[in-house]
Amino acid sequence: MHLVLLTGRSGSGKSTALHQLEDSGFYCVDNLPAGLLPDLVSQSTRDEYSAYQGLAVCIDVRNSRQDLERLTRALNDLESLSSCDVVYLDASDEVLTQRFSETRRRHPLSNNDISLHEAIQLEASLLEALRLRSNLIIDTSNLTIYELREAINTRLLDHTSGSLSLLIESFGFKRGVPTDADLVFDARLLPNPHWSAELRTLTGKDQAVIDFLRDHKDCGDFIASITGFLTQWLPLYERSQRTYVTVAIGCTGGQHRSVFVAEEVFSVLKAAYEQTQIRHRELRAMMAE
């Protein structure tokens, strides 16, 4: 049975992700004591669980520090019993603070001696080993509930076992590097269409911006370097059992250069990797506004 171990910081959307997995036919358990996971995985092989698509378990900082440490060490044994994805949800400290402030819920680690900001940072430290052990990280800072559910579908549930799931994402450095990025490329060295009055309000998906950037040889060389690097080294990710890779391409605002480069890289790699997706973080935020 396919096991999905869902973890991550409080406020990052774990409940939404677990609900999506439940709606997709998974047997779901929230806040399972980590020490009980091996027994649950073993029991899930019984006939009464055969109607489910898999087993999804949320384990996070509500467990003790000792149980989390034991869980990290036990993951290798769990993978021998079942195919396993460790999914880590996260968001920026600022976004997590805002979400707790808006909902007025108490962070599980905050108390009279630990502020919300301190609790958020402490949680990151306690979960760092699980984050490093995860094979899929999803940054929910700029995702709505519906977009997170879609991300669970496209990146996790639609993924074919044994193949590489590749996400090409454009972003703006002024809003921070995506926390789920495995590889980051900086397109700020390219000519900036922002300084052209005719192009300023357009995006890297508009033909006028595309023509502007394609007219500069450096842009073509930059794209060729990225695609060459990925073409050479992505097979090694596959051979090392990595099934999810996020490639982030950034410029200052995430509107022109990074979008254009991401689209060009995507058009090349989708021929080699069937499960290749593209996302423009800042364009989504602009549409939401």
C-alpha positions in Angstrom: 0.0 0.0 0.0 1.2 3.5 -0.8 2.1 5.4 2.3 2.0 9.2 2.4 3.6 10.7 5.5 2.4 14.3 5.7 4.4 16.7 7.9 5.4 20.3 8.1 4.9 23.4 10.1 1.7 24.4 11.8 -0.4 26.7 9.6 1.1 25.4 6.3 -2.0 23.6 5.2 -1.6 20.0 6.4 -5.3 19.7 7.2 -6.2 20.8 3.7 -3.7 18.4 2.1 -5.0 15.5 4.3 -8.6 16.2 3.3 -7.6 16.1 -0.3 -6.0 12.8 0.1 -9.1 11.5 1.9 -11.3 12.7 -0.9 -9.0 10.8 -3.3 -9.5 7.5 -1.5 -6.8 7.4 1.0 -7.2 6.1 4.6 -6.2 9.1 6.6 -5.1 9.6 10.2 -4.3 12.9 11.7 -1.9 13.5 14.6 -0.9 9.8 14.9 1.6 9.2 17.7 4.8 8.5 15.8 5.5 5.4 17.6 2.3 3.8 16.3 3.2 4.3 12.6 5.0 1.0 12.0 2.1 -1.0 13.4 -0.4 1.0 11.4 1.6 0.4 8.2 1.8 -3.3 8.9 -1.9 -3.5 9.5 -2.7 -1.6 6.3 -1.7 -4.7 4.3 -4.7 -6.5 5.6 -7.7 -7.2 3.2 -10.0 -4.6 4.9 -7.7 -1.8 3.7 -7.6 -3.0 0.0 -10.4 -0.7 -1.0 -8.3 2.4 -0.2 -5.8 4.1 -2.6 -3.2 4.3 0.1 -2.5 5.3 3.7 -2.0 9.0 4.6 -0.7 9.9 8.0 -0.1 13.4 9.4 2.7 13.5 12.0 4.1 16.8 13.1 5.4 18.8 16.1 2.5 17.7 18.2 4.5 14.6 18.8 7.4 14.7 21.3 10.9 15.5 20.2 12.0 11.9 21.0 9.2 10.4 18.9 10.1 12.6 16.0 13.7 11.6 16.2 12.8 7.9 16.3 10.4 8.3 13.4 13.2 9.8 11.2 15.4 6.8 11.9 12.5 4.4 11.3 11.6 5.7 7.8 14.0 3.4 6.0 12.3 0.4 7.6 8.9 1.7 6.7 9.9 2.1 3.0 10.8 -1.5 2.9 7.2 -2.4 3.9 5.5 0.0 1.5 6.1 2.6 -1.2 6.5 5.8 0.8 6.3 9.6 0.0 7.3 12.0 2.8 5.6 15.3 2.0 6.7 18.4 3.9 4.4 21.5 3.8 5.9 24.9 4.6 5.4 28.6 4.3 7.4 31.7 5.1 7.6 32.9 8.7 5.7 36.0 7.8 2.8 34.1 6.2 2.6 31.6 9.0 2.4 34.5 11.5 -0.3 36.2 9.5 -2.3 33.0 9.3 -2.2 32.4 13.0 -3.1 36.1 13.6 -6.1 35.9 11.3 -7.5 32.7 12.7 -6.6 33.6 16.3 -5.5 30.0 16.9 -2.7 29.1 19.3 0.4 27.7 17.9 1.0 24.2 19.5 4.5 25.4 20.8 3.6 28.9 22.0 2.9 29.6 25.7 3.4 32.4 28.2 7.2 32.1 27.8 7.4 31.4 24.0 6.0 34.0 21.6 4.3 33.1 18.3 7.4 34.1 16.3 9.7 32.1 18.5 7.3 29.1 18.3 7.4 29.2 14.5 11.2 29.2 14.4 11.4 26.5 17.1 9.1 24.3 15.1 11.3 24.6 12.0 14.2 23.4 14.1 12.4 20.4 15.5 11.2 19.3 12.1 14.4 19.9 10.2 15.4 16.2 10.1 12.0 15.3 8.6 12.3 18.2 6.1 15.7 16.9 5.0 14.2 13.4 4.7 11.2 14.4 2.7 11.1 13.8 -1.1 8.4 16.4 -1.8 8.3 19.9 -0.3 5.4 22.2 -1.1 5.7 25.9 -0.3 2.1 27.1 0.4 3.0 30.8 1.1 1.3 31.9 -2.1 -1.2 29.1 -2.6 -4.9 29.3 -1.9 -6.7 26.3 -0.4 -7.9 25.3 -3.9 -4.4 25.7 -5.3 -2.9 23.5 -2.6 -5.5 20.8 -3.3 -4.5 21.0 -6.9 -0.8 20.8 -6.1 -1.5 17.6 -4.1 -3.3 16.2 -7.1 -0.8 17.1 -9.8 2.5 16.6 -7.9 1.6 13.6 -5.7 -1.5 11.7 -6.8 -0.9 12.0 -10.6 2.7 11.0 -10.2 3.6 7.7 -11.8 5.8 5.6 -9.6 9.4 5.4 -10.7 9.3 8.5 -12.9 10.6 12.0 -12.2 8.0 14.7 -11.4 9.5 18.0 -12.4 8.2 21.5 -11.6 9.6 24.6 -13.3 8.6 27.7 -11.3 9.2 31.4 -12.0 9.4 33.8 -9.0 10.5 37.3 -8.0 13.5 37.7 -5.6 11.8 40.6 -4.0 9.2 38.2 -2.5 11.8 35.6 -1.5 13.1 32.4 -3.0 10.5 29.5 -2.9 11.2 27.4 0.1 10.5 24.2 -1.9 13.1 24.9 -4.6 15.7 22.2 -5.2 17.6 24.2 -7.9 17.6 28.0 -8.3 18.7 30.0 -11.3 19.0 33.8 -11.3 17.8 35.6 -14.4 18.4 39.1 -13.1 21.6 39.3 -15.2 19.4 39.5 -18.4 18.1 42.7 -20.0 15.0 43.9 -18.0 11.9 44.7 -20.0 10.6 46.6 -17.1 12.6 49.6 -18.2 10.7 49.8 -21.5 7.4 51.7 -21.1 5.7 49.6 -23.8 6.6 46.4 -22.0 6.4 47.3 -18.3 2.7 46.2 -17.9 3.2 43.0 -19.9 4.5 39.6 -18.8 7.0 37.1 -20.0 4.2 35.2 -21.7 3.4 38.2 -24.0 4.8 38.1 -27.5 6.3 41.6 -27.3 8.3 40.6 -24.3 9.3 37.3 -25.8 10.6 39.1 -29.0 12.5 41.6 -26.9 14.3 38.9 -24.9 14.9 36.6 -27.8 16.7 39.5 -29.6 19.4 39.4 -26.9 21.9 36.6 -27.5 22.7 36.4 -23.7 19.1 35.2 -23.1 19.5 32.3 -25.5 22.9 31.4 -24.0 21.4 31.5 -20.5 18.5 29.2 -21.4 20.8 26.8 -23.2 23.1 26.6 -20.2 20.1 25.9 -17.9 18.6 23.2 -20.1 22.0 21.7 -20.7 22.7 21.5 -17.0 19.3 19.9 -16.3 19.5 17.5 -19.2 22.9 16.3 -17.9 22.1 16.1 -14.2 18.4 15.2 -13.8 19.1 11.6 -14.7 21.4 11.4 -11.6 18.4 12.6 -9.5 16.4 9.7 -10.8 19.2 7.2 -10.2 19.5 8.5 -6.6 15.7 7.7 -6.1 14.6 11.4 -6.2 11.1 11.4 -7.6 10.3 15.2 -7.2 12.5 18.1 -8.3 11.5 21.8 -8.3 13.6 24.1 -10.5 13.0 27.8 -9.6 14.0 30.6 -11.9 13.9 34.1 -10.5 14.2 37.7 -11.6 13.5 40.9 -9.6 9.7 41.0 -9.8 8.9 37.6 -11.3 7.0 39.2 -14.1 9.1 39.3 -17.3 12.5 37.5 -17.4 11.9 34.6 -15.1 8.6 33.9 -16.7 10.1 33.9 -20.2 13.0 31.7 -19.2 10.8 29.3 -17.3 8.5 28.9 -20.3 11.5 28.2 -22.6 13.0 25.7 -20.2 9.7 24.0 -19.8 9.2 23.7 -23.6 12.5 21.8 -23.8 12.2 19.5 -20.8 8.6 18.4 -21.2 9.6 16.3 -24.2 12.0 14.3 -22.0 10.0 14.2 -18.8 6.3 13.6 -19.2 5.4 14.7 -15.7 6.8 18.2 -16.1 4.7 21.2 -14.9 5.1 24.9 -14.9 4.0 27.5 -12.4 4.4 31.3 -12.3 4.3 32.3 -8.6 4.1 36.1 -9.0 1.7 36.0 -12.0 -0.7 34.0 -9.9 -0.4 36.6 -7.1 -1.0 39.4 -9.7 -4.2 37.7 -10.9 -5.4 37.3 -7.3 -5.0 41.0 -6.7 
